[in-house]
Amino acid sequence: MTRDEGTGNGLAAGTAQWPIEEAPAPTSVEGRTLSRKGERTRGALLEAAEQVFGALGYHEASIVKITEAAGVAQGTFYRYFSSKQAIFEELVVDLNRRVRHAMSEGAARGTTRAEAERHGFAAYLRFTAEHPALYRIIRQAEFVSPATLREHYEKIAAGYVEGLRRAMGEGEIVEADAEVLAYALMGAGELVGMRWVLWAEASEVPEVVVDELAAFVSRGLGARNGWE
């Protein structure tokens, strides 16, 4: 699994920039540094957990099913995670970090706020098409780990708020409450993704859908040099 730093250069003044913290070095349950092999095993367990939680839901998922999907012995699981909830919460954190990285890289391609929105949404939708379980897992987090769910959204919103405030300062978009706009934009992207990724079971979102979403957002923000 990729755990990279976010893009920090070449951004337009109003571009959203999600600060991507480096993932802490993975350790065993006892806090010991993992070998390369241990890191691979832990990564395989997270990938398996994404598949199992996405397909079965939290309550039907089990450590046995996760270890079977990862191709490791059940006892191996407990070297890396203390419980089913522990791996679930780590999975949400990992997916959040990776989707913010994808969005930051996408938005960095824009030279205006409208372009940044278009590329950022496209990157988000590509990521969710590659990881459709993200939607199901985040929905489950509302009941399994509400604090982890809230952190997921707050971290995405933080990057939006920063970028929107810069864009307002540059006169690229209308003056408004940046936090309200951030959550509205997140909601739009999430529901469009649900319709054209999750429900359609599609491997990609049609370009016309991304363009319509970007144009709608551009008009709503009163963006200068908007996306048409």
N, C-alpha and C positions, 0 to 999 in steps of 0.2 A: 504494500500500500504506500502511496506517495504521501510524504509529509514534508512539504516544501515551504519556504518562505514566500510571502506574498510579493508581487511586483511592486517596486517602490519608485521607479523612474519613468520619465516620459509621459506622465499623466497630465491631461488638460486640467486647468484650474478648477473646474467643477466636477471632475471625474470622481466617482465613488472609489474609495480605496479602503479595502478591508484589511486592517492590520492582522497579519497572520502570525501568531506566535509559533515558535518552533515547538514541535511535539516533544515532550519530555522523553528522555531516553527510556525505552521500555525496560521494566524490571520484573522479577518474579514476585509472587505474593509476599515473600519475605523481604523484598526490597533489593535483591541482588541484581547486579548488572547481567544482562543476558548475553550469551554467545550469539554469533551470527545464526547458528542453527536454531537457538531459542527464539530469536527475533522472527525468524521465518515461521516457526511453529505458532507463535503468538499471532502473527499476521494471518496465518491460515485459519486460526480459530475465529478471528474477527470477521474474515470473509465468509466463513461458514455461518456465523451468527447472523450476518446480514441476510443470507439466503433463508435461513430457518425462521428467523423472526418475521421476515417479509412474507414468507409463504404460509406460515402457520399461526402467527400472532404470538404474543408473549406468553399467554397462559398455556397454549398447546405446545409451545416449544419446550425442549428439555435439554439438559446438558448432554444426555446420551445422544440425542439427535444432532446436536452441534458437533460433538466429537466424531460421530459417524460421518458427517458431511466433510469434516476437516481431515478425516483419515488418520486420526490419532486415538490412542487409548483413553478411556474415560479418566483414569487417574492423572493423565498428563494435563488435563484441563486445570486442575487445582494448583499446578505450579505457577499458572499465569493469572488466574482469576479466582476470587474466593466464592463466587456464587453466580447464579443466572442473572440476577439483577446487576451485579458488578460488570459483567461483560456487556449487558444491554446498555448501561450508562456509558461505558467506554466507547461502545459503537456509535452512540449518538454524538459524543464529543469528536470522534474521529471523522464521521461523515460531515459534521458541521465545519470542521477545519478544512476539509477537502473541498466542500462546495464553496466556501468563502475564497479559497485560493483560485478556484475556477472562475468565479465571478470577478475577482480582482484582475486576473489576467485578461479576461474578456473586456472589461470596462477600460482597461489601459489602452486598448486599441483606438478608443474614441478621442477625437480632438475637440469635440464640443460635448456639452452635457447630453444633448439628444443622441449623439452617436454613442456615448458611454452607456446610456440606458439601453440602447438597442443591442450593443455587443454584450453588455452584462446580462441582460435577459436571455440572449441566445446561449451564452455560456451556461447559465443556470439550467436552462431547459435541456441542453445537451447532457449535462451531468445527471439530471434526473432521468433522462431517457436511458442512460447507462446504468443508473442505480434506482430503478423504480421502487424498490423496497423502501427507499428513503421516506416516501409519503406514509406508508403503513407504519413504519417504525416511529416516526414523529407523532403520529396520531396515538400510538400506544403509549408513548412517553407521557401523555397528558394524565394517564391513570397510574402508570408504573413508577414514574419519577418526575413529578411536576416541576421540581427545581431544575432538572436537566433540560426539560422542555423550555422553560422560561429562559435559561441561559442560551439555548440554541437561537431563539429569536432575538434576544437582546444583542448578541454578538453580531448578527447580520445587520440589525437596525443601526448599531453604532457606526458601521462603515457608511451606511446610507446617510445618516444625519450629518456626518462630517463632510461628505461630498456635496450634499444639498446646500449646506451653509456656505461652502466655498462658492458654489454656483450662484447663490443669491448675492454674495458679496461682489461677484464679478458682473452682476447684472444679466446673467445668462437665463435665469428663470425668475418667476414672480416671487415676491416676499411672502412667506407663509411659515407656519409652524413646521419646522423640519422633521420633528419626530412624528407628527401626524402623517406627513407626506411619506415618510420612510415606511411606516407600517401599512399605509394604503398601497404603496408600490409592491411591498412584499406580498400582500394579499392578492393583488392582481396576478403577479407572477406565479404564485402557488396554485391558484385556481385554474389558470390557463394550463399549467403543467398537469394538473389532475385530469382535466378534460382531454388533452391531446397526448398525454403520455400514459397515465395510469388507466383511464377508462378505455382509451383506444388501443392500449397494449401496443403502442408504436415504438419503433426504434429511434425515431427522430420526429421533431415537431416541424410541420410544413413551414417553409420560409414565409408564406403569405400570412400565417398566424403570427409569427414573430414581428413582421412588418406592421400588421394591424395593431398589435399590442404596443409597439414602440411609438407609432403615430398617435395612439390614444393617450399614452403617457406624456408625450411631447406636448400635445395640445393642453392637457391638464396642468402641466407645469408652466405653460406659457413660455416654452423654451425658444430662445432666439436661435435662428438657424435650425428650426425643428426638423424632425424626421417625417418625411412625407411618404 
